[in-house]
């Protein structure tokens, strides 16, 4: 039963040694709904495909969401609206629209 602890330790060590925003998260860019961006300026559309599926799908999805938020910030956006997914459906591609909102 030592393997789960070893895997968790390896993941923590790897995450601690990287500045990749997919792992570390993004500051300065928020998620919003379509209704919240009515007064915002469109910046760009961004898409990405999670790199892992199966048992690691949740981690792959979180990583790709963070990468999209990072790419949006690099493009000058401060707000992102992700396409809504059907609950329970497998997600093979993420799409989001980036905006620059006042305030």
PEHUJO-V123382 format. One record per residue. N is the residue number from 0. RES is the residue in one small letter. PHI is phi in radians with two decimals (none if undefined). PSI is psi as a letter, one per 20 degrees, with the letter a starting at -180 (999 if undefined). Layout:
BEGIN
n: (N N)
res: (RES RES)
phi: (PHI PHI)
psi: (PSI PSI)
END
This chain:
BEGIN
n: (0 1 2 3 4 5 6 7 8 9 10 11 12 13 14 15 16 17 18 19 20 21 22 23 24 25 26 27 28 29 30 31 32 33 34 35 36 37 38 39 40 41 42 43 44 45 46 47 48 49 50 51 52 53 54 55 56 57 58 59 60 61 62 63 64 65 66 67 68 69 70 71 72 73 74 75 76 77 78 79 80 81 82 83 84 85 86 87 88 89 90 91 92 93 94 95 96 97 98 99 100 101 102)
res: (x x x x x x x x x x x x x x x x x x x x x x x x x x x x x x x x x x x x x x x x x x x x x x x x x x x x x x x x x x x x x x x x x x x x x x x x x x x x x x x x x x x x x x x x x x x x x x x x x x x x x x x)
phi: (none -1.37 -1.03 -1.02 -1.21 -1.12 -1.11 -1.14 -1.14 -1.11 -1.10 -1.14 -1.14 -1.11 -1.13 -1.34 -1.80 -2.23 -1.94 -1.07 -1.10 -1.11 -1.61 -1.59 1.63 -2.27 -1.84 1.69 -2.24 -1.97 -1.63 -2.55 -1.70 -1.01 -1.17 -1.42 -1.95 -1.04 -1.69 -1.74 -1.68 -1.09 -1.96 -2.95 -1.73 -2.35 -2.26 -2.83 -2.02 -1.00 -1.46 -2.36 -2.37 1.23 -1.10 -1.75 -1.01 -1.10 -1.18 -1.12 -1.17 -1.09 -1.04 -1.16 -1.06 -1.12 -1.11 -1.14 -1.06 -1.12 -1.09 -1.12 -1.09 -1.14 -1.50 1.76 -1.64 -2.18 -2.52 -2.30 -2.01 -1.47 -1.05 -1.35 -1.79 -1.23 -0.97 1.51 -1.43 -1.23 -1.95 -1.91 -2.70 -1.88 -2.34 -2.51 -1.99 -1.76 -2.34 -1.93 -1.84 -1.18 1.43)
psi: (j i g h h g g h g g g g g g h i j q j p i h h i r p p i p r q r r h h i j h j r p p g r q p q q p q i q a c h j g g h h g g g h g h h g g g h g g h i j q j q p o q q p q p p i q q p i p q p q p q q o q q 999)
END
